[in-house]
């Protein structure tokens, strides 16, 4: 299964953590792709992927500027479900 690690960070902490996660996955023999949510949308998540999302939050749990577009796109009613995508979110 492809592994995609997405990050959204306001200050860099979540980006650093996502990088560490990707390095550990690579050391374990996986081949993760590490991408910013600013450069990726839900349509860019490969079918059958393992998706790891690392995001900071601020205020009342809002996404950082880098991730706002991705999170907004997930709310689109036209977006089909990710039935074949396993995911975990760390926020």
N, C-alpha and C positions, 0 to 999 in steps of 0.2 A: 504494500500500500504506500502511495506517496505520502510524505509527511510535510506539512506546511506549518511553519511557526510565524504567526502574525503578531506584530506589536503596534501599540499606540502609546506614546509617551509625551508628556508635557515638559518634563525636566530631564529625561534621559534614563531614569531608573528602570522603567519597564523595558526600554530598549536594551539596556545592559543585561537585564534578567533574561530576556528572550534570546539574546546572543549566547548566554551561558547555557541555556536549555538546548539550543541548537548544537553547541559544541559537545555537550554530553551525549546527545543523540548520535552525533557523528562518531564519537568515541565508542559507542555501543554498536556500531556497524550499520546504523541507519543513514540515510542521505537526505537530511531535512533541507527545505528551502526556507530561508529567513527573509521576510518581506515586511515593509511598513504598510499599515492599513491605508496610508495616503496613496500608495502606488498600486492598490489592489482593491477589487470589489468582490462581492459574493460570486459573481460569474467566473472569477479567476480561481476559485477553489476547485481543484481537480476532483472529478468523480471518484468515489471510493477512497478519499483521502482521510488521513488522520490529521485533524486540524487542532493546533494548540494556539490559543489566543492569550496574549499577555498585554494587559492594558492598565494604565493608571486611571484614576478617577479624580474628580475634584468637585467642590460644591456639594450638591446633593446626589452625587454618583454619576455626573455627566461624563461623557467620553471626552478625552483631550481633543484638541483641534485636529490633530493628525488622524484620529479615528472616527470623527463625527460622520463623515460621508459614508464610511463602511457600515456603521451602525444604522444610519438612516436608510441605506439601501436594503438592509435586512428586514426592515418594516414594510417594504413594498409588497402589497398584496399580490402582485403579478409574479413575485419570486416563488418558484416551486420549493418544496421542502428538500432538505438535504438528507434524504432517506438513507443514502449509502455513505454518509460522512460521519465518522466518529469525531467528537470534539470535546475539548476541555477549555474552560475559561478561568484565568487567574486575573482578578481585578483588585 
